[in-house]
Amino acid sequence: MAKVLILGGGFGGVVAAERLAEQLGDTHQITLVSRSRQFTFYPALVRLAFGTAEPADVSFDLRRTLQNLRVNFIEAEVAHIDPFERSISIAHGQVEGKLPYDYLVFALGRRLATERILGFYEHAHHLLNVDKAISFRKAINNLHEGRAVFGQCFGARLPVPVYESAFALARRLKEKGDRERVKITVVSPTTLDLELGDVTAAAAIKKSLDAHQIEFRPNLRIESLTHHAAMTESGETINFNLLMLVPPFRGSSAASYLGITDEEGYIRVDSSMRVTGHERIYAVGDCTNFDGPKMGHVAVRQAKVAAANLAAEIEGRTPLSRYQHETRFVISEIGSDSLYVHKDSSTEPAIVRHGRFWGWGKQAHEKYWEVMHS
Ligand SMILES: Cc1cc2nc3c(=O)[nH]c(=O)nc-3n(C[C@H](O)[C@H](O)[C@H](O)COP(=O)(O)OP(=O)(O)OC[C@H]3O[C@@H](n4cnc5c(N)ncnc54)[C@H](O)[C@@H]3O)c2cc1C
């Protein structure tokens, strides 16, 4: 009997657990460790902030889902991994100490490096957990005039909620008759092409921003914040009444000091999703070192590849599944002009589609995920 440990209860960890349970049956022991028993459907947090979803719509009880799959769940903090001893150290949870494994799937996501932006914790809103989305909702409801600023810090890898929030606010203010009183600005630490990884996608979003009178300011790297102002690396001060900022991302600290990460802390993997240079360890999702935005659909596809290869390895078959990187996303909240972008790993421009359907499709996918996994 093999002991398989999955670290992380997000998109990557949950899909890896489901696939492994399906493929390995009862013969082997599968355990998932995560710091919270709640699964959060992050793409719905923009809707939570704008009041079109409630907390119960965006999360579910992971323990129950995993129990149904006969996967053990341990609620705890993963502190350290020892690939030589094949064990992990866990703390602050229902169990503390060391857990041995035969095979490991690392799916702990990214770390928010808020310490890199002075004043971030006190003065910025963000959308990276349910509580923060709710406190952003209160601030949105209190905004009737002035300037709203949305953006990513240098090193953040999450453009979708930035643009969705800017469009959602423009629509909300228009409905309330306050649009003329609020200036909306999106700031980018680079350019739109670099943020989205594609010129065609960038042009489509710029056109929508212009159509909704949303100002776009490229190449502004925010370094510090005060109550109503953001200071950039180039010395510019941007005043705001409301700020939503995605902080810099880094790899998970549980993977540090193992010699398996790049300079930003993301884990190096090969196309079979195996950690480079280490046997029996796979990594999937935001924690891995792929270019472009960090996306849930990437985590899901990588988890399927890792699970297929890990099951093959355990059963003595040749692991044949391979991951090919691509990016797909929908920017909804633009109404009839919602955008779908698909960019594969070739040099071909991205496929971009417009229409209300894409926004509906995104919500339908959210519902499908909830029904299938909760
Ligand atoms: C507001 C928002 C909107 C988004 N919109 C989209 C979208 O439209 N489309 C899209 O494809 N993607 C979107 N994303 C990105 C997507 O949510 C992420 O790419 C995805 O969640 C990554 O999955 P993951 O499993 O790698 O990591 P995560 O989902 O971050 O899961 C990591 C898990 O590990 C746990 N964990 C972390 N560290 C530890 C530790 N030390 N010990 C124990 N547990 C730990 C966490 O609690 C979490 O359960 C959005 C994200 C946000 C925040």
The ligand as an SDF file (V2000), in Angstrom:
LIG
                    3D

 53 58  0  0  0  0  0  0  0  0999 V2000
  -10.1690   37.1490   -7.0730 C   0  0  0  0  0  0  0  0  0  0  0  0
   -9.6150   36.0560   -7.9410 C   0  0  0  0  0  0  0  0  0  0  0  0
  -10.1560   35.8370   -9.2000 C   0  0  0  0  0  0  0  0  0  0  0  0
   -9.6410   34.8190  -10.0130 C   0  0  0  0  0  0  0  0  0  0  0  0
  -10.1980   34.6110  -11.2440 N   0  0  0  0  0  0  0  0  0  0  0  0
   -9.7790   33.5630  -11.9920 C   0  0  0  0  0  0  0  0  0  0  0  0
  -10.4260   33.2510  -13.2210 C   0  0  0  0  0  0  0  0  0  0  0  0
  -11.3400   33.9530  -13.6500 O   0  0  0  0  0  0  0  0  0  0  0  0
   -9.9820   32.1630  -13.9150 N   0  0  0  0  0  0  0  0  0  0  0  0
   -8.9710   31.3620  -13.4640 C   0  0  0  0  0  0  0  0  0  0  0  0
   -8.6250   30.3620  -14.1370 O   0  0  0  0  0  0  0  0  0  0  0  0
   -8.3190   31.6520  -12.3140 N   0  0  0  0  0  0  0  0  0  0  0  0
   -8.7040   32.7200  -11.5610 C   0  0  0  0  0  0  0  0  0  0  0  0
   -8.0800   32.9960  -10.3810 N   0  0  0  0  0  0  0  0  0  0  0  0
   -6.8550   32.2550  -10.0310 C   0  0  0  0  0  0  0  0  0  0  0  0
   -7.1450   30.9210   -9.3800 C   0  0  0  0  0  0  0  0  0  0  0  0
   -8.0350   31.0610   -8.3010 O   0  0  0  0  0  0  0  0  0  0  0  0
   -5.8180   30.3040   -8.8820 C   0  0  0  0  0  0  0  0  0  0  0  0
   -4.9580   30.2020   -9.9880 O   0  0  0  0  0  0  0  0  0  0  0  0
   -6.0730   28.9380   -8.2780 C   0  0  0  0  0  0  0  0  0  0  0  0
   -6.7670   29.0940   -7.0650 O   0  0  0  0  0  0  0  0  0  0  0  0
   -4.7640   28.1740   -8.0520 C   0  0  0  0  0  0  0  0  0  0  0  0
   -5.0580   26.9190   -7.5040 O   0  0  0  0  0  0  0  0  0  0  0  0
   -3.9780   26.1870   -6.5610 P   0  0  0  0  0  0  0  0  0  0  0  0
   -4.6250   24.9190   -6.1310 O   0  0  0  0  0  0  0  0  0  0  0  0
   -2.6720   26.1440   -7.2360 O   0  0  0  0  0  0  0  0  0  0  0  0
   -3.7860   27.1650   -5.3300 O   0  0  0  0  0  0  0  0  0  0  0  0
   -4.8610   27.6710   -4.2600 P   0  0  0  0  0  0  0  0  0  0  0  0
   -6.2290   27.6970   -4.8350 O   0  0  0  0  0  0  0  0  0  0  0  0
   -4.2760   28.9410   -3.7220 O   0  0  0  0  0  0  0  0  0  0  0  0
   -4.8310   26.5440   -3.1270 O   0  0  0  0  0  0  0  0  0  0  0  0
   -3.7620   26.4000   -2.2470 C   0  0  0  0  0  0  0  0  0  0  0  0
   -4.3010   25.7320   -1.0060 C   0  0  0  0  0  0  0  0  0  0  0  0
   -3.2240   25.4410   -0.1180 O   0  0  0  0  0  0  0  0  0  0  0  0
   -3.5320   25.9330    1.1870 C   0  0  0  0  0  0  0  0  0  0  0  0
   -2.2470   26.2850    1.8050 N   0  0  0  0  0  0  0  0  0  0  0  0
   -1.3520   27.2070    1.3700 C   0  0  0  0  0  0  0  0  0  0  0  0
   -0.2530   27.1830    2.1380 N   0  0  0  0  0  0  0  0  0  0  0  0
   -0.4710   26.2220    3.0830 C   0  0  0  0  0  0  0  0  0  0  0  0
    0.3160   25.7050    4.1510 C   0  0  0  0  0  0  0  0  0  0  0  0
    1.5350   26.1680    4.4180 N   0  0  0  0  0  0  0  0  0  0  0  0
   -0.2070   24.7110    4.8910 N   0  0  0  0  0  0  0  0  0  0  0  0
   -1.4550   24.2050    4.6380 C   0  0  0  0  0  0  0  0  0  0  0  0
   -2.2260   24.6540    3.6420 N   0  0  0  0  0  0  0  0  0  0  0  0
   -1.7420   25.6470    2.8780 C   0  0  0  0  0  0  0  0  0  0  0  0
   -4.4440   27.1250    0.9480 C   0  0  0  0  0  0  0  0  0  0  0  0
   -5.2160   27.4070    2.1050 O   0  0  0  0  0  0  0  0  0  0  0  0
   -5.2800   26.5930   -0.2290 C   0  0  0  0  0  0  0  0  0  0  0  0
   -6.3320   25.7750    0.2270 O   0  0  0  0  0  0  0  0  0  0  0  0
   -8.5740   34.0070   -9.5530 C   0  0  0  0  0  0  0  0  0  0  0  0
   -8.0370   34.2300   -8.2680 C   0  0  0  0  0  0  0  0  0  0  0  0
   -8.5490   35.2430   -7.4730 C   0  0  0  0  0  0  0  0  0  0  0  0
   -7.9470   35.4600   -6.1020 C   0  0  0  0  0  0  0  0  0  0  0  0
  1  2  1  0
  2  3  1  0
  2 52  2  0
  3  4  2  0
  4  5  1  0
  4 50  1  0
  5  6  2  0
  6  7  1  0
  6 13  1  0
  7  8  2  0
  7  9  1  0
  9 10  1  0
 10 11  2  0
 10 12  1  0
 12 13  2  0
 13 14  1  0
 14 15  1  0
 14 50  1  0
 15 16  1  0
 16 17  1  0
 16 18  1  0
 18 19  1  0
 18 20  1  0
 20 21  1  0
 20 22  1  0
 22 23  1  0
 23 24  1  0
 24 25  2  0
 24 26  1  0
 24 27  1  0
 27 28  1  0
 28 29  2  0
 28 30  1  0
 28 31  1  0
 31 32  1  0
 32 33  1  0
 33 34  1  0
 33 48  1  0
 34 35  1  0
 35 36  1  0
 35 46  1  0
 36 37  1  0
 36 45  1  0
 37 38  2  0
 38 39  1  0
 39 40  1  0
 39 45  2  0
 40 41  1  0
 40 42  2  0
 42 43  1  0
 43 44  2  0
 44 45  1  0
 46 47  1  0
 46 48  1  0
 48 49  1  0
 50 51  2  0
 51 52  1  0
 52 53  1  0
M  END
$$$$
